[in-house]
Amino acid sequence: IQKGGGRKSAAATALDANKLVQEKFKPRPTTQAEMRHCSARLSAAELAQVTPTTALLDFGRVCVGSTAVRNFGVANGLDHAVLVALSDEMPPEITGRPASQVVPPEAQCGFDMSFHCDKEMKDYRGVVQYTINDAHVLTFEVTAEVVPVRLDLDVTDLELAFDAHSLEPSVDQEVTLTNPGNSAVDFVWAPGAPFGISPEEGTIKPYGSA
């Protein structure tokens, strides 16, 4: 988790989009100075100092029906506060929180952007709008690859053989299931005699194996 409120640079720093900013700023201006600054139109030179951390937010590979979350940040390089607000009209696959933040001078905010899609889509592209001071409309692009849930088996053929001198009633061999996706996956084996497997069912966490 990353912390917001950084005041070391007027430019947007390259935050890791996979790490959410923990601290959020207040949603609306509360002082007279903030109300004045957050309702003012900015000049082109001023607007150039309010910069996003990225123009392209890539969610990467996302499993069907799961939710991925990324950070989108905006840095305020001005000497006064600005109001940054996400548009109410987003693509249906995308949500963001909080809806708005009053970003202090020389500070950077972070919005938690969530992506959820219920069907496979090899090349998803969407556009999200946000505003500065309710007056300037800006955009950033969102991309993702929506893939089916799956588990990978580390072998395609399994040969079980007793040692020539073995007196054991059974022979064992281990196999591994790997979950390459961002969503937990339940599994159930259906072995038939004379074969058995343990455990017969379970859950593999995202990017995990069992």
N, C-alpha and C positions, 0 to 999 in steps of 0.2 A: 504494500500500500504506500502510495506517495502522499506527501503532505503538500497542501496548497499554500497560497500566501507568500510565495517567494518574491523577494524584492531586490534581488541582486543585479538584475539586468532588465533593460527596457524591452529586449527582444524575447520572443517565445523560446524557451529552452526545449531541447529534444527529450521530452519525457517518454518513457516506455508506455505505449498505448495499452499494454496488457496489465499495467498496474494502475489501479484506481486512485484518485486523489482523495485522501481521507477527509480533509477539512473543506467545507463548503462555505461560501460567503452568503450573507443575508440576501433574501430574494428581491427586496424592494428598497429604494432609498428611504432613509428615515430622518436625516438632518436637512436643514434648509439648503446647505451647500450641496449635498448629494442630490437633492431634488432638482436644483438648478443645473448642475453638471449633467445629470442623467437624463435630462429632457432636452438638452441642447444638441443641435446638429453640429457635426464635426466638419472641419475643413478637410480637404484631401490630404494635406500634410499630417493632420491630427489622426485621421482614420488609418493612415499608413503605419502609425505607431501602435495600433490595436491589432495584434497579429495572432492567427491560429497556430497551434502546434503542428498541424498537418492540413493539407488540402485533400488528402485521400486517407480515409480510415478503412483499413483492410481487416476484416474479421477472419480471413483465412478459411480453413475447412471447418464447417459447422455441421453437426449431425442433424438430420431431419427431426423436427419436434423438440430440439434442445435450444437453450438460450446461451449465447455468448455475449460477454460484456467487455467493452473497450473504453479507454479514456480519450476524450476530446477536450483539449485545453485552449484557452484564449489568454494572451498576455496583454496587459495594459501598460504601455510605456509612457503614458501621459502623466502629468503632475496633478491630476484630479481623477475622481472615480468615474467609471462608465457602467452602464447597465447592459449586460449581455443576456439575451433571452433566446431560447430555442423556439422554433416555429411550432404552432399547434397542428399544422398540416404536414405530417411526416408520412413517408411510405408506411404501409401497414405492417411491414416486418420490423420496423425500427421504433424504439421508444427511447426517451432520454430523461434524466433527472439530475439535478433539480430543473425546474422549468426556467428559472432565471437566477442570476447572481449579480450583485453590485460588486464590481471588481475594484479594489482600492488602487491608487496610483502605484506604479512600479510593482504590480503584483500579477499573479497568474492563477486563473481558476481552472477547475476540471469538471467536466460533465460525464456522468456514467451513461454511456450509450449501449443499449441492448439490442441484439438482433435475434429474431426467432422466425423460423419458416417451417411450414408443415409439408413441403413438397421438395423433391430434388430439383436443384437448379445449378447447372455447371458454372454459369457466369452471371451471378447476381450483381446488378449495379443500381444504385439509388442515389438520390440527392437530398440532402438535409439543409434547410434554410435556418439561419439564425440572424438576429438583429442586434445592432449596437444602438443604444438609446432610443429604441422603438422607431428609429428613423432610417437607419442604413441596413439594407438587406444583403447578407452575404451567404455563401453556400460552401459546403464541402461534400465530397463524393464518398459513398460507401460501397465497398465491394465484398463479396463472399462467395464461397463455393459450398453449396448445400449438398451433402453426401448422405447415403443411407447408413444406418447403424450396422456395424459388422464386427465380428470377432475373427481373428486370424489364428489358425492352428499351425504349430511349428513343424509338423510333419504331414505328409500326404499319404504315406504308407507306414504301417506299424507292424513289425514282425516280432511275435512273441514266441520264444523258443526255450525249452528246458535244457539245462546243461546235461551232458550225457551221463554224469554221475549224480545228478540231483535227485534227492528223495522228497523234495518239497511238493506239497499238493497244488501249488499255484506259482505263477511267475508274474512279476510286475515290471512295468516300464512307465516312465513319466512322460506326459505330454504337456505342452504349455499353450494356453489361450491368451492372446494379446488383444487389447482394445485400443485401436489407433485413434479413436474419436474423442470428442470433448464431452460426451455424455456417458453416464454409467450404463452398463449393459447387463441384464440378467441372462443366465444360461441354465439349461436343463439338459443333461445327457439322458439318452434312452437306450441303455445297453441291453442286450439280450443274451441269454445263456449260450455258451458257457462263459461269457465275458461279464466283468463287473468293473465299475469305476467309482472312485471316491475323490472329492465329493461329487454327488450326482447333480447338485444345483448350487447356485451362488450368484454373486454380483461382482463384476469387475469394474473398478473405478476408472474414470477417464484416463487414458494413456497408461493404464496399468496392465498387469498380467497375473495369471494364476495357473 
